[in-house]
Amino acid sequence: MSSVLFDEHATDDGHIVGEITLNAERSLNALTLEMIELMRPQLAAWQEDARVVAIVLDSAGEKAFCAGGDVVSLYKSITGDQDPHFPERFFESEYRLDYELHTYPKPIVCWGSGIVMGGGMGLLSACSHRIVTETSRLAMPEVTIGLYPDVGASWFLNRLPVGTGRFLAMTGGAVNAVDAVHLGLADRCISSDQYPALMASLTQARWQQEGTIDAQGVVNRTLRELEQASKTTFLDLDTPVLNATPLIRELMDHDTTEQIVAAILAVESEDSWFSRAQKTLAHGSPVSIALIDEQLKRAKYMSLAEVFRSELALSVQCCRHKEFPEGVRALLVDKDGSPAWSYPDVASVEQFFIDELLASPWQTNPLETLG
């Protein structure tokens, strides 16, 4: 069975709605290089096909849309005898896919139900219509594996309310559907049981009005109706991020990364969401925390294409140092939960080490042609 399924749904008026299903349920649809290389040519073909009016991106199973990138394969390529160029191939292909989704000329509805982390956030954030459900849990938890939020996160986290993007990146804080829409990480809250209704509505819609295809209008109207029908589903969902926004802004308003970390850890809170964020921060990679702060500062005024070029260089560099593979080993391979981080705390992280990670490994970036 293919790791990605493609389907073409005929509409009543003779058009096609394409459907892409991530089909790796056992691994929570973690994004592999094979999956990326299957998706890109299909997207290109549908872009050129005038019959195709819109695309829906979803996943197999109910637990996760996509729980991240295939970091275990990256770990094996770094620590074993496999292709030493695999990290560069993987990240370049993944970021090209994300950029192509961001700039795709036809509507793409991403059904972000269940776990949406790391590489899954890259896919969701890149689509024109981002749907979350009552089961959605969005997060960028790279601090737990010695990496940093990539897949365009340097771009979309910088566009959250002041301080919130950096806080979520440093703490790996999870975001539910209602908070995701408040923050601008998603567009609409729709009940998870409405997926069949979505596909039925899209295939029964009139896509052509007076000789012109109104794809954006059809998709917007469909999603608007489904969101209205789903309102009661979300009435009881708490909004921990929204509730903590004033506190987060205060905590992030310090002069150094060390001061920010100390301020967050010093808070005495009975809020379970905030306590989990504190725990993740306390056990996260000191290098990642320092790197996250510096990368987000540097990327603040970059274009989307510049962000992906910057992230490609940084991700490849992270694969050449021990922090990232050690984090993956401890969390996902040996699962001992005891990573031997390079530095004991953020205050000990040397600036030259961060500068080395942020230096481009090439004279010409492989993504130079983006944009």
N, C-alpha and C positions, 0 to 999 in steps of 0.2 A: 504494500500500500504506500502510495506517495506521501511524503511529509507535508505536501501542500496540495490541496484539491482545488480545481478550477471548474466552474460551472457557468453556463450561459442560460439565463432565464428569458424566454421570449415574452415580450409585453403584448397586450391586447392590440396595440396599434402598430405592431411590426418592428419594434426596436428590441434591444437586448440590454438586460442588466447583468453585468458580470459579477460573479461571486468568487472570492478567494477565501478558502478555509485553511487555517493553520492546523495541521493534522498530526500532532505529536502529543497526544493527550497524556501519555505516561510521564513525559518530561515537562508537563505543564506548558506545552507548546513553546519551549525555549527555542530561540531563533538560531538555526544552524546556517553554515555557509551554503549547504545544499538548498535549503528553503529560500534563501535570498536569491540564489542563482536560478531558481525556478520562477520566482515572482517577477523579476525584472523584465525578462523578455515577454512574459504574458501581459504585463502592464503596457509595455511598448506597443504590442500588437493591438491591444484594445484601444489605445490612444489613437491609433491610425484608422481603426474600424469605425466608420461613420454610423453604423448600426448601434454601437454601444453608447448608451446615454449616461450610465452611471455604474459605479462599482460598490459592492459591499464587501468589507473585510471583516471576517469573523474567525472563530476557532472551534475546534472539537472539544467536547466536554463542557462541564459547568464550572469547574474549579478556577480555570485561568484562561484569559485571552492570550497572554504571553508573559511568562514569569522572568524573562530576561534573555540575554544572549547566551550562546553556548560557551560559557567560560571554562567548562571542564576540558573541552577540546583545545582551547587556548592554553590551559595549564599543561596538557600533555605535550603540546608542540614546544612549549618553553622548556620543560623539564626532561623531555625524552629525546628520541632520535628521529622524530617526525620532521616534516618540512619546516625549516627555520623561518621561512618567509610566510608561514600560515597566518600569523597575527596581522601582518600588513595586508594580506589578501582579504582576510575576514573583515577587518575594520573598513578598508576601502570599499568593499562591496556593500557592507551594511550602510555606510554613510551615503553612498551613491543612491541606494534604494530609498533611504529617508529623504534625501534631497529631491529625488524624483517624485515622491509622494507629496512633499510640500509644494511643489511647483506643477503638479498634474493639472491639466486643463479641464478635466471632467470631475464631477462630484464623486468623492470617495467617502462612504459612510463606514466609520470604524465602530464595531460593536464591542466596546471595551468592558465586557462583563467578567467578574471574577478578579483574579490577580493580574495586575498590569504593572510590571516592574522593568527597570532597565531598558533592554531592547524593545520590550512591549510598549514602554512609554514613548520611545522614539517613533514607533509606528503610529500609535494613537495621536500623538502631538502633530504628526505630519499630515494627517488626513483633514479634509475640508469640513467634515461633519463628525464630531467626536461624541459618541454616545457612552454614557455610563449607566449602570443599573444598581439596584439595591445591594448587589453582591460585590460591586467594584471596590478594589483596594489598590490605589495607585501609590507607587513609591519609587524612589531612586536610592536603593540601599548600598551603593558601591563602597561606602565608608567601611562596611563590614568585611570587604575582601581586598582592601588595599588599592582600590581603584578610585575613580571619581565619576560623577554623573556625566555621561557622554551622550551619544545619539542626538545631538542638538540641544541637550539640556543647558549648555552654556548660553544658549539663545533663549529658550523658553523659561528657564528659572529666573533669568534676569528681568523678565517681564511680569513677575508676580509682585504683589504689594511689597513695599520697602522692607527688606530684611527677611521676608518669608522664604524666598527661593534659597538663600544661603542657609537658613535654619533647616529647611527640609533636606537639603543636600548633606549638611553636616550630621544630621541626626537620623537620616533615613526614614523620617516620619511618614506614616501611611495616611492617605487622604481618601475619604469616602466620596460617594457620588455628589452629595449636596455641597460639600466643601470644594470638590473639584470644579464644579460650575461656578461657585463664588469666586474662586481663584483665577478662573479662566483657563484651567487645564482641560476642561471638557465643555461641551456646548449644551447638552440636554440630558436630563434624567428620564430614563424610560424603563419601565418594568421589564425584568428579564424574560417574562413569559410573552412579551410582545414581538419577539423576533419573527415568528410566522406571519403576524399581521403586517410587519414591515415589508417582508418580501411580497406578500399578497398585494399590498397597496402599491408598491413600486411597479409590479407587473400589470396591474389593472389601470394604472394612471394613463392619462392622455399627455404624452410627452411633446407632441407637436401642436402648436397653436398658430393658426394662420400662416403655415409654412415655416415657422421658426420653432426650433427645439428649445424649450424652456426648462432645461435640466435642473438648474439651481432652484427654480421656483417649485418644481414638482417635489424635489427632495425636501425642501424647507417645509412645504405644506404637509407632506406626509409625516415628517418628524414632529411638527408642531401638534398635529392631531394626536399622535401617539403619546407625546409628553402630557397633553391635557388629560388623556385617558389614564395616565399613570400617577397622577398627583397624589392620590391617597397612599400609594406605596411608600412615599418618602416623608410623610408627615412626622413620623416618629424618629427619623434619623437625626442624631445629634450632629453638631457642627464644631468639633473640637478645635480645628485650625482657625476657623472664624472667631471662636470664643477667645482663643489665645493670641489673636493678632496684636492687640496693644502690648501684651507682655513680650511677645516675640520681637516687636519693633524696639522695645526698650533694651532687651537683652543683646540684640545685634548692634546696638549703638555704642560700641566701644572702639578703641583705637587699634587694638591688636587682636590677632586670632586667639592668643592665649587668654586675653581678658574676656573675650566672648565665650570661650569654652568654660572658663571659671565661673562666669556669671550664670550660664545655663545650669551647670552642675550644682550651683549653690542654692537654686530655687527649691523650696520645700513645698511640694504640691501633692494633693490627693487625687489630682486628675490622672487617670490611668493612661490616657494618650500621651500626656506630657512626660509622665514617668518612664514610659517605654522609650520615648525619644532621648531622655537623659541616659538611660541604660545603654542604648545603642551608641551614643556619643562617647560614653565612658569606656566602652570596650572596642571602639572603632580604631582604625589605623591612624596614628598621629600624622603620618605622612599624607594620608588622604585628606585629613582635616585641613592641614596647611595648604595642600594643593588645591582643594576645592575653593578655599577663600581667594587664593591668588588667581586661579583660572577664571573665576566669575568676575573678578575685578578687570582682568585683561580683556575679557570678551564683551564687556558691557556695551561697547559701541561698535562691535563688529557686525557685518552683514551676516546673513544666514550661511552663505558660501564660505566666508572667512571663518566662521565658527567651525564648520565641518573640517576645513583645512587645519585649523588649530587643534581640534580634537584628534584628528588622525595622527598628527605628529606626537601629541602627548600620549595617546593610547599605545602607539608603537614603542615609545620610550618606556612606558610603564611595564611593558612586556620584557624589556631588557634589564630590569632591576628586580630584586628579589621580593619586594613588598607585595606586589600583586599575586604572583604564584603562591607565596606563603599564605596569603589570605584565603585563596581558593582551596589550598590544601586543607587548612584548618576547618573551614566551614563546609566544604562540599565533597572533598575527596576522603581524607581520613576522618573528618567530622569529629575531631577531638575538642573543638571549640577553644583551642589554646594557641593562637597564632604567635609566632616569635617576631613581633614587629621590630623594625630597624631602629626605632627610637622609643624610649619609655613614655614620653609625653610630647605634647605639641611644642612646649617651650624648648625642648631639646633638638627639635628638627632644624638642621642647619640650612641656611638660605641657599648656599651653593648647591645643595642636593636638589632643592626645588627648582633652582635655575637650570640645572642639568636636565631635569625631566621636561622642562618647558622649552628647551632648545630643540629646534627642528633637526631630525636626523638626515635630512636631504637638502641639497641645493634647490631642487625643484620638487614641490609637493605633488604627489600623485593625483591630488584633487584640484590641481591648478586650473583645470578647464571648467570647473563648476562656476555657474553664474555668468 
